Each structure stands twice: as C-alpha cells, then as structure tokens.
Amino acid sequence: MSIYQDWDPVVFNKTNNKSVGGKIQNAPGTKEFKKLIDDDIPVVASYTVEHSSKLICLRNQKGVDRKELARKCNINIKDIEAIENRNGKFNKVLFGNLIRTLERLPDKEQS
C-alpha cells in the first residue's frame, strides 16, 4: 500500500482579502454589502389623510357603500377599508380605479 495523498491540502483560517500585484483585493460582493450598510432603509409610501378623505367624501356623495363599490371595481372590500383606515402600502392604480369608478356614478338622489 502506497502512501500517496491525492487531494489538495485544506486551509482553515483563510482571510477574505487577496493580494494581487501588491494590492489587497476585497472579497466579491464587498462593495454591494457596504452600500447596503450605508444606505438608509426606504420608507414604503402609505395612504394619507387626503387619500382616505377623498374616497370617503366621494363615496358618501354618490351614496355608495363599501360593499357595492368593491363589487363594481372587482376588488375585496378589505382593500377599501384599508384605504379609508390608512393601512397598507399605497397602490396608485387601485386608488385611481376607485376614484374613476366613483366619479362615473350618478350623485345620490335627495328626496
């Protein structure tokens, strides 16, 4: 039986920096990692008081309840409740669709 090692030696205490041409080179992804650490966490836009009040006023002016508006726009009633309660993140397309739908409806008949 011959004593022959057919694998490369394993190095345990390897550093992240490599020396290339006398200059120290950082590990891949270091630049992106530093950008993530330095950048502030972006704030997700949410519904404002103006959004909710505009939707509530139009809905009351037209005499439409949440359930009926949700049915006309083919959305869940919880989405309308979230806008009126200023919960969740701002969805420009959904809000615009609700406003357009309400503007197309006739005003509530006063008797």
N, CA, C and O atoms as a GROMACS GRO file, in nm:
protein
  444
    1MET      N    1   0.084  -0.116   0.000
    1MET     CA    2   0.000   0.000   0.000
    1MET      C    3   0.089   0.123   0.000
    1MET      O    4   0.178   0.139   0.084
    2SER      N    5   0.064   0.209  -0.096
    2SER     CA    6   0.147   0.328  -0.107
    2SER      C    7   0.083   0.444  -0.029
    2SER      O    8  -0.039   0.453  -0.017
    3ILE      N    9   0.168   0.529   0.021
    3ILE     CA   10   0.120   0.646   0.093
    3ILE      C   11   0.125   0.763  -0.005
    3ILE      O   12   0.229   0.826  -0.024
    4TYR      N   13   0.013   0.788  -0.064
    4TYR     CA   14   0.003   0.892  -0.164
    4TYR      C   15  -0.122   0.977  -0.136
    4TYR      O   16  -0.232   0.923  -0.124
    5GLN      N   17  -0.104   1.107  -0.125
    5GLN     CA   18  -0.216   1.196  -0.099
    5GLN      C   19  -0.265   1.249  -0.233
    5GLN      O   20  -0.191   1.317  -0.305
    6ASP      N   21  -0.390   1.219  -0.268
    6ASP     CA   22  -0.442   1.260  -0.397
    6ASP      C   23  -0.540   1.378  -0.384
    6ASP      O   24  -0.618   1.401  -0.477
    7TRP      N   25  -0.538   1.451  -0.276
    7TRP     CA   26  -0.624   1.569  -0.261
    7TRP      C   27  -0.539   1.688  -0.220
    7TRP      O   28  -0.426   1.675  -0.172
    8ASP      N   29  -0.598   1.806  -0.242
    8ASP     CA   30  -0.528   1.930  -0.207
    8ASP      C   31  -0.539   1.953  -0.056
    8ASP      O   32  -0.638   1.915   0.006
    9PRO      N   33  -0.438   2.015   0.001
    9PRO     CA   34  -0.446   2.043   0.145
    9PRO      C   35  -0.558   2.143   0.173
    9PRO      O   36  -0.585   2.233   0.093
   10VAL      N   37  -0.622   2.127   0.288
   10VAL     CA   38  -0.733   2.213   0.328
   10VAL      C   39  -0.679   2.325   0.416
   10VAL      O   40  -0.603   2.301   0.509
   11VAL      N   41  -0.719   2.450   0.383
   11VAL     CA   42  -0.677   2.567   0.461
   11VAL      C   43  -0.797   2.614   0.541
   11VAL      O   44  -0.903   2.643   0.483
   12PHE      N   45  -0.783   2.623   0.674
   12PHE     CA   46  -0.895   2.659   0.759
   12PHE      C   47  -0.904   2.808   0.790
   12PHE      O   48  -1.015   2.861   0.792
   13ASN      N   49  -0.799   2.876   0.812
   13ASN     CA   50  -0.802   3.016   0.851
   13ASN      C   51  -0.776   3.106   0.732
   13ASN      O   52  -0.681   3.185   0.732
   14LYS      N   53  -0.859   3.095   0.632
   14LYS     CA   54  -0.844   3.174   0.511
   14LYS      C   55  -0.903   3.314   0.533
   14LYS      O   56  -1.010   3.326   0.591
   15THR      N   57  -0.834   3.416   0.488
   15THR     CA   58  -0.884   3.553   0.502
   15THR      C   59  -0.961   3.592   0.378
   15THR      O   60  -0.946   3.530   0.272
   16ASN      N   61  -1.045   3.696   0.390
   16ASN     CA   62  -1.126   3.742   0.278
   16ASN      C   63  -1.047   3.827   0.179
   16ASN      O   64  -1.086   3.838   0.063
   17ASN      N   65  -0.940   3.886   0.221
   17ASN     CA   66  -0.862   3.973   0.134
   17ASN      C   67  -0.756   3.893   0.060
   17ASN      O   68  -0.690   3.806   0.118
   18LYS      N   69  -0.740   3.923  -0.068
   18LYS     CA   70  -0.638   3.857  -0.150
   18LYS      C   71  -0.538   3.962  -0.195
   18LYS      O   72  -0.573   4.077  -0.219
   19SER      N   73  -0.416   3.921  -0.207
   19SER     CA   74  -0.313   4.013  -0.252
   19SER      C   75  -0.288   3.988  -0.400
   19SER      O   76  -0.243   3.880  -0.439
   20VAL      N   77  -0.317   4.089  -0.482
   20VAL     CA   78  -0.298   4.078  -0.626
   20VAL      C   79  -0.206   4.190  -0.669
   20VAL      O   80  -0.243   4.308  -0.662
   21GLY      N   81  -0.089   4.156  -0.713
   21GLY     CA   82   0.006   4.256  -0.762
   21GLY      C   83   0.045   4.356  -0.654
   21GLY      O   84   0.068   4.473  -0.685
   22GLY      N   85   0.054   4.313  -0.531
   22GLY     CA   86   0.093   4.402  -0.423
   22GLY      C   87  -0.023   4.482  -0.364
   22GLY      O   88  -0.004   4.552  -0.265
   23LYS      N   89  -0.141   4.473  -0.423
   23LYS     CA   90  -0.258   4.543  -0.372
   23LYS      C   91  -0.352   4.443  -0.306
   23LYS      O   92  -0.362   4.328  -0.350
   24ILE      N   93  -0.419   4.485  -0.203
   24ILE     CA   94  -0.513   4.397  -0.135
   24ILE      C   95  -0.648   4.406  -0.205
   24ILE      O   96  -0.699   4.515  -0.231
   25GLN      N   97  -0.706   4.290  -0.236
   25GLN     CA   98  -0.832   4.284  -0.307
   25GLN      C   99  -0.938   4.229  -0.212
   25GLN      O  100  -0.916   4.127  -0.146
   26ASN      N  101  -1.053   4.296  -0.204
   26ASN     CA  102  -1.162   4.253  -0.116
   26ASN      C  103  -1.236   4.134  -0.177
   26ASN      O  104  -1.225   4.107  -0.297
   27ALA      N  105  -1.310   4.065  -0.094
   27ALA     CA  106  -1.390   3.951  -0.140
   27ALA      C  107  -1.502   4.000  -0.230
   27ALA      O  108  -1.544   4.115  -0.218
   28PRO      N  109  -1.552   3.916  -0.320
   28PRO     CA  110  -1.662   3.957  -0.407
   28PRO      C  111  -1.785   3.994  -0.326
   28PRO      O  112  -1.817   3.929  -0.227
   29GLY      N  113  -1.854   4.100  -0.368
   29GLY     CA  114  -1.975   4.144  -0.301
   29GLY      C  115  -1.951   4.243  -0.190
   29GLY      O  116  -2.048   4.288  -0.127
   30THR      N  117  -1.827   4.280  -0.162
   30THR     CA  118  -1.799   4.372  -0.053
   30THR      C  119  -1.853   4.511  -0.082
   30THR      O  120  -1.905   4.578   0.007
   31LYS      N  121  -1.842   4.555  -0.207
   31LYS     CA  122  -1.889   4.688  -0.244
   31LYS      C  123  -2.041   4.700  -0.225
   31LYS      O  124  -2.089   4.799  -0.171
   32GLU      N  125  -2.115   4.599  -0.270
   32GLU     CA  126  -2.260   4.599  -0.254
   32GLU      C  127  -2.300   4.591  -0.107
   32GLU      O  128  -2.396   4.654  -0.065
   33PHE      N  129  -2.225   4.513  -0.030
   33PHE     CA  130  -2.252   4.499   0.112
   33PHE      C  131  -2.233   4.632   0.184
   33PHE      O  132  -2.313   4.668   0.270
   34LYS      N  133  -2.128   4.705   0.149
   34LYS     CA  134  -2.105   4.835   0.211
   34LYS      C  135  -2.213   4.935   0.172
   34LYS      O  136  -2.252   5.017   0.255
   35LYS      N  137  -2.263   4.928   0.048
   35LYS     CA  138  -2.372   5.016   0.007
   35LYS      C  139  -2.498   4.988   0.087
   35LYS      O  140  -2.568   5.080   0.127
   36LEU      N  141  -2.527   4.859   0.110
   36LEU     CA  142  -2.645   4.824   0.188
   36LEU      C  143  -2.635   4.873   0.332
   36LEU      O  144  -2.734   4.915   0.390
   37ILE      N  145  -2.516   4.866   0.388
   37ILE     CA  146  -2.498   4.912   0.525
   37ILE      C  147  -2.511   5.063   0.534
   37ILE      O  148  -2.571   5.115   0.628
   38ASP      N  149  -2.456   5.135   0.436
   38ASP     CA  150  -2.456   5.280   0.438
   38ASP      C  151  -2.592   5.340   0.403
   38ASP      O  152  -2.627   5.446   0.455
   39ASP      N  153  -2.669   5.274   0.317
   39ASP     CA  154  -2.797   5.329   0.273
   39ASP      C  155  -2.900   5.323   0.386
   39ASP      O  156  -2.899   5.232   0.468
   40ASP      N  157  -2.987   5.421   0.386
   40ASP     CA  158  -3.098   5.419   0.480
   40ASP      C  159  -3.206   5.325   0.428
   40ASP      O  160  -3.215   5.300   0.308
   41ILE      N  161  -3.285   5.274   0.518
   41ILE     CA  162  -3.394   5.185   0.479
   41ILE      C  163  -3.504   5.272   0.420
   41ILE      O  164  -3.550   5.366   0.484
   42PRO      N  165  -3.548   5.242   0.296
   42PRO     CA  166  -3.651   5.325   0.235
   42PRO      C  167  -3.785   5.307   0.305
   42PRO      O  168  -3.818   5.198   0.351
   43VAL      N  169  -3.861   5.414   0.313
   43VAL     CA  170  -3.992   5.412   0.375
   43VAL      C  171  -4.095   5.384   0.266
   43VAL      O  172  -4.097   5.451   0.163
   44VAL      N  173  -4.179   5.286   0.289
   44VAL     CA  174  -4.281   5.250   0.193
   44VAL      C  175  -4.395   5.351   0.203
   44VAL      O  176  -4.442   5.382   0.313
   45ALA      N  177  -4.438   5.402   0.089
   45ALA     CA  178  -4.546   5.501   0.088
   45ALA      C  179  -4.676   5.436   0.131
   45ALA      O  180  -4.709   5.324   0.089
   46SER      N  181  -4.751   5.505   0.215
   46SER     CA  182  -4.881   5.454   0.259
   46SER      C  183  -4.987   5.558   0.226
   46SER      O  184  -4.955   5.669   0.183
   47TYR      N  185  -5.112   5.522   0.248
   47TYR     CA  186  -5.222   5.613   0.219
   47TYR      C  187  -5.222   5.728   0.319
   47TYR      O  188  -5.196   5.709   0.438
   48THR      N  189  -5.251   5.848   0.269
   48THR     CA  190  -5.251   5.967   0.354
   48THR      C  191  -5.394   6.003   0.392
   48THR      O  192  -5.490   5.939   0.348
   49VAL      N  193  -5.407   6.107   0.474
   49VAL     CA  194  -5.539   6.154   0.515
   49VAL      C  195  -5.617   6.206   0.394
   49VAL      O  196  -5.738   6.189   0.386
   50GLU      N  197  -5.546   6.269   0.300
   50GLU     CA  198  -5.612   6.322   0.180
   50GLU      C  199  -5.672   6.209   0.096
   50GLU      O  200  -5.783   6.222   0.045
   51HIS      N  201  -5.598   6.099   0.083
   51HIS     CA  202  -5.650   5.985   0.006
   51HIS      C  203  -5.777   5.931   0.070
   51HIS      O  204  -5.878   5.913   0.002
   52SER      N  205  -5.772   5.907   0.199
   52SER     CA  206  -5.887   5.845   0.266
   52SER      C  207  -6.006   5.940   0.268
   52SER      O  208  -6.119   5.898   0.245
   53SER      N  209  -5.982   6.069   0.295
   53SER     CA  210  -6.094   6.163   0.300
   53SER      C  211  -6.157   6.182   0.161
   53SER      O  212  -6.278   6.197   0.150
   54LYS      N  213  -6.076   6.182   0.057
   54LYS     CA  214  -6.130   6.196  -0.079
   54LYS      C  215  -6.219   6.078  -0.114
   54LYS      O  216  -6.326   6.094  -0.171
   55LEU      N  217  -6.174   5.958  -0.078
   55LEU     CA  218  -6.253   5.839  -0.108
   55LEU      C  219  -6.382   5.838  -0.027
   55LEU      O  220  -6.489   5.807  -0.080
   56ILE      N  221  -6.374   5.872   0.100
   56ILE     CA  222  -6.494   5.873   0.185
   56ILE      C  223  -6.594   5.978   0.138
   56ILE      O  224  -6.714   5.950   0.131
   57CYS      N  225  -6.545   6.099   0.106
   57CYS     CA  226  -6.635   6.205   0.060
   57CYS      C  227  -6.705   6.169  -0.071
   57CYS      O  228  -6.826   6.188  -0.084
   58LEU      N  229  -6.628   6.117  -0.167
   58LEU     CA  230  -6.689   6.077  -0.294
   58LEU      C  231  -6.789   5.964  -0.275
   58LEU      O  232  -6.896   5.963  -0.336
   59ARG      N  233  -6.754   5.870  -0.189
   59ARG     CA  234  -6.843   5.756  -0.166
   59ARG      C  235  -6.974   5.802  -0.100
   59ARG      O  236  -7.081   5.754  -0.137
   60ASN      N  237  -6.966   5.894  -0.005
   60ASN     CA  238  -7.086   5.946   0.060
   60ASN      C  239  -7.167   6.034  -0.035
   60ASN      O  240  -7.290   6.033  -0.031
   61GLN      N  241  -7.098   6.110  -0.120
   61GLN     CA  242  -7.166   6.197  -0.215
   61GLN      C  243  -7.247   6.115  -0.314
   61GLN      O  244  -7.358   6.153  -0.352
   62LYS      N  245  -7.191   6.002  -0.356
   62LYS     CA  246  -7.259   5.918  -0.454
   62LYS      C  247  -7.358   5.821  -0.389
   62LYS      O  248  -7.437   5.758  -0.458
   63GLY      N  249  -7.354   5.809  -0.256
   63GLY     CA  250  -7.446   5.720  -0.186
   63GLY      C  251  -7.414   5.573  -0.207
   63GLY      O  252  -7.504   5.490  -0.217
   64VAL      N  253  -7.286   5.540  -0.214
   64VAL     CA  254  -7.241   5.403  -0.239
   64VAL      C  255  -7.174   5.352  -0.112
   64VAL      O  256  -7.091   5.421  -0.052
   65ASP      N  257  -7.208   5.230  -0.072
   65ASP     CA  258  -7.139   5.173   0.043
   65ASP      C  259  -7.016   5.096  -0.004
   65ASP      O  260  -6.995   5.076  -0.124
   66ARG      N  261  -6.934   5.053   0.092
   66ARG     CA  262  -6.809   4.985   0.059
   66ARG      C  263  -6.831   4.857  -0.021
   66ARG      O  264  -6.759   4.829  -0.116
   67LYS      N  265  -6.931   4.783   0.019
   67LYS     CA  266  -6.957   4.653  -0.046
   67LYS      C  267  -6.993   4.673  -0.193
   67LYS      O  268  -6.945   4.600  -0.280
   68GLU      N  269  -7.078   4.771  -0.221
   68GLU     CA  270  -7.119   4.797  -0.359
   68GLU      C  271  -7.002   4.848  -0.443
   68GLU      O  272  -6.985   4.808  -0.558
   69LEU      N  273  -6.921   4.935  -0.385
   69LEU     CA  274  -6.803   4.987  -0.457
   69LEU      C  275  -6.704   4.875  -0.485
   69LEU      O  276  -6.645   4.871  -0.593
   70ALA      N  277  -6.684   4.786  -0.390
   70ALA     CA  278  -6.593   4.673  -0.410
   70ALA      C  279  -6.644   4.583  -0.521
   70ALA      O  280  -6.566   4.532  -0.602
   71ARG      N  281  -6.775   4.562  -0.527
   71ARG     CA  282  -6.833   4.478  -0.632
   71ARG      C  283  -6.817   4.543  -0.769
   71ARG      O  284  -6.787   4.474  -0.866
   72LYS      N  285  -6.835   4.674  -0.777
   72LYS     CA  286  -6.822   4.744  -0.907
   72LYS      C  287  -6.678   4.745  -0.957
   72LYS      O  288  -6.655   4.743  -1.078
   73CYS      N  289  -6.581   4.747  -0.865
   73CYS     CA  290  -6.440   4.752  -0.904
   73CYS      C  291  -6.374   4.614  -0.908
   73CYS      O  292  -6.257   4.603  -0.943
   74ASN      N  293  -6.448   4.511  -0.871
   74ASN     CA  294  -6.395   4.373  -0.868
   74ASN      C  295  -6.274   4.361  -0.776
   74ASN      O  296  -6.173   4.302  -0.812
   75ILE      N  297  -6.286   4.418  -0.657
   75ILE     CA  298  -6.180   4.407  -0.557
   75ILE      C  299  -6.241   4.360  -0.426
   75ILE      O  300  -6.364   4.351  -0.413
   76ASN      N  301  -6.156   4.330  -0.330
   76ASN     CA  302  -6.200   4.287  -0.199
   76ASN      C  303  -6.241   4.409  -0.117
   76ASN      O  304  -6.181   4.516  -0.129
   77ILE      N  305  -6.342   4.393  -0.033
   77ILE     CA  306  -6.389   4.503   0.050
   77ILE      C  307  -6.282   4.547   0.150
   77ILE      O  308  -6.280   4.662   0.193
   78LYS      N  309  -6.194   4.456   0.186
   78LYS     CA  310  -6.086   4.488   0.281
   78LYS      C  311  -5.988   4.589   0.222
   78LYS      O  312  -5.924   4.663   0.296
   79ASP      N  313  -5.975   4.591   0.089
   79ASP     CA  314  -5.887   4.690   0.026
   79ASP      C  315  -5.943   4.831   0.044
   79ASP      O  316  -5.868   4.925   0.069
   80ILE      N  317  -6.074   4.846   0.031
   80ILE     CA  318  -6.136   4.977   0.050
   80ILE      C  319  -6.126   5.018   0.196
   80ILE      O  320  -6.100   5.135   0.226
   81GLU      N  321  -6.147   4.924   0.287
   81GLU     CA  322  -6.133   4.953   0.430
   81GLU      C  323  -5.990   4.995   0.464
   81GLU      O  324  -5.969   5.083   0.547
   82ALA      N  325  -5.892   4.930   0.400
   82ALA     CA  326  -5.752   4.965   0.425
   82ALA      C  327  -5.720   5.107   0.380
   82ALA      O  328  -5.646   5.178   0.447
   83ILE      N  329  -5.776   5.148   0.267
   83ILE     CA  330  -5.753   5.284   0.218
   83ILE      C  331  -5.818   5.385   0.312
   83ILE      O  332  -5.757   5.486   0.348
   84GLU      N  333  -5.943   5.359   0.351
   84GLU     CA  334  -6.014   5.453   0.437
   84GLU      C  335  -5.954   5.459   0.578
   84GLU      O  336  -5.964   5.563   0.644
   85ASN      N  337  -5.891   5.351   0.624
   85ASN     CA  338  -5.827   5.349   0.756
   85ASN      C  339  -5.678   5.380   0.749
   85ASN      O  340  -5.608   5.378   0.850
   86ARG      N  341  -5.629   5.409   0.627
   86ARG     CA  342  -5.488   5.442   0.602
   86ARG      C  343  -5.394   5.329   0.646
   86ARG      O  344  -5.291   5.355   0.709
   87ASN      N  345  -5.429   5.207   0.612
   87ASN     CA  346  -5.343   5.092   0.639
   87ASN      C  347  -5.288   5.040   0.507
   87ASN      O  348  -5.348   5.062   0.401
   88GLY      N  349  -5.176   4.974   0.512
   88GLY     CA  350  -5.118   4.913   0.392
   88GLY      C  351  -5.039   5.013   0.310
   88GLY      O  352  -5.034   5.132   0.341
   89LYS      N  353  -4.976   4.961   0.206
   89LYS     CA  354  -4.894   5.048   0.121
   89LYS      C  355  -4.978   5.107   0.008
   89LYS      O  356  -5.078   5.049  -0.034
   90PHE      N  357  -4.934   5.221  -0.040
   90PHE     CA  358  -5.008   5.297  -0.141
   90PHE      C  359  -5.003   5.226  -0.275
   90PHE      O  360  -4.896   5.189  -0.324
   91ASN      N  361  -5.120   5.206  -0.334
   91ASN     CA  362  -5.134   5.146  -0.466
   91ASN      C  363  -5.203   5.249  -0.555
   91ASN      O  364  -5.324   5.268  -0.547
   92LYS      N  365  -5.124   5.313  -0.641
   92LYS     CA  366  -5.175   5.422  -0.724
   92LYS      C  367  -5.282   5.375  -0.821
   92LYS      O  368  -5.381   5.444  -0.843
   93VAL      N  369  -5.263   5.258  -0.879
   93VAL     CA  370  -5.358   5.205  -0.978
   93VAL      C  371  -5.492   5.175  -0.912
   93VAL      O  372  -5.597   5.210  -0.966
   94LEU      N  373  -5.489   5.110  -0.798
   94LEU     CA  374  -5.612   5.076  -0.728
   94LEU      C  375  -5.687   5.202  -0.684
   94LEU      O  376  -5.808   5.212  -0.703
   95PHE      N  377  -5.614   5.298  -0.627
   95PHE     CA  378  -5.678   5.421  -0.582
   95PHE      C  379  -5.738   5.497  -0.699
   95PHE      O  380  -5.850   5.548  -0.689
   96GLY      N  381  -5.666   5.506  -0.810
   96GLY     CA  382  -5.718   5.573  -0.929
   96GLY      C  383  -5.840   5.505  -0.986
   96GLY      O  384  -5.933   5.571  -1.032
   97ASN      N  385  -5.842   5.372  -0.982
   97ASN     CA  386  -5.956   5.295  -1.030
   97ASN      C  387  -6.080   5.323  -0.944
   97ASN      O  388  -6.190   5.340  -0.997
   98LEU      N  389  -6.061   5.328  -0.813
   98LEU     CA  390  -6.173   5.358  -0.724
   98LEU      C  391  -6.228   5.497  -0.747
   98LEU      O  392  -6.350   5.516  -0.753
   99ILE      N  393  -6.141   5.596  -0.762
   99ILE     CA  394  -6.185   5.734  -0.783
   99ILE      C  395  -6.257   5.748  -0.917
   99ILE      O  396  -6.361   5.814  -0.924
  100ARG      N  397  -6.203   5.688  -1.022
  100ARG     CA  398  -6.269   5.695  -1.154
  100ARG      C  399  -6.406   5.629  -1.150
  100ARG      O  400  -6.501   5.682  -1.208
  101THR      N  401  -6.416   5.516  -1.083
  101THR     CA  402  -6.544   5.447  -1.074
  101THR      C  403  -6.646   5.533  -1.000
  101THR      O  404  -6.761   5.543  -1.041
  102LEU      N  405  -6.603   5.595  -0.891
  102LEU     CA  406  -6.695   5.681  -0.815
  102LEU      C  407  -6.735   5.805  -0.894
  102LEU      O  408  -6.850   5.849  -0.885
  103GLU      N  409  -6.643   5.863  -0.970
  103GLU     CA  410  -6.675   5.983  -1.048
  103GLU      C  411  -6.773   5.953  -1.161
  103GLU      O  412  -6.848   6.042  -1.202
  104ARG      N  413  -6.775   5.832  -1.211
  104ARG     CA  414  -6.866   5.796  -1.320
  104ARG      C  415  -7.008   5.769  -1.270
  104ARG      O  416  -7.103   5.775  -1.348
  105LEU      N  417  -7.024   5.741  -1.141
  105LEU     CA  418  -7.156   5.712  -1.087
  105LEU      C  419  -7.236   5.840  -1.073
  105LEU      O  420  -7.180   5.947  -1.050
  106PRO      N  421  -7.370   5.830  -1.086
  106PRO     CA  422  -7.452   5.949  -1.065
  106PRO      C  423  -7.459   5.984  -0.916
  106PRO      O  424  -7.440   5.898  -0.830
  107ASP      N  425  -7.486   6.112  -0.887
  107ASP     CA  426  -7.498   6.155  -0.748
  107ASP      C  427  -7.619   6.090  -0.682
  107ASP      O  428  -7.714   6.048  -0.747
  108LYS      N  429  -7.612   6.085  -0.549
  108LYS     CA  430  -7.721   6.029  -0.471
  108LYS      C  431  -7.844   6.118  -0.486
  108LYS      O  432  -7.835   6.240  -0.478
  109GLU      N  433  -7.957   6.055  -0.507
  109GLU     CA  434  -8.082   6.130  -0.522
  109GLU      C  435  -8.130   6.172  -0.384
  109GLU      O  436  -8.146   6.089  -0.295
  110GLN      N  437  -8.152   6.301  -0.367
  110GLN     CA  438  -8.203   6.351  -0.241
  110GLN      C  439  -8.353   6.365  -0.249
  110GLN      O  440  -8.405   6.428  -0.341
  111SER      N  441  -8.423   6.306  -0.154
  111SER     CA  442  -8.568   6.312  -0.158
  111SER      C  443  -8.625   6.377  -0.035
  111SER      O  444  -8.747   6.391  -0.023
   0.00000   0.00000   0.00000
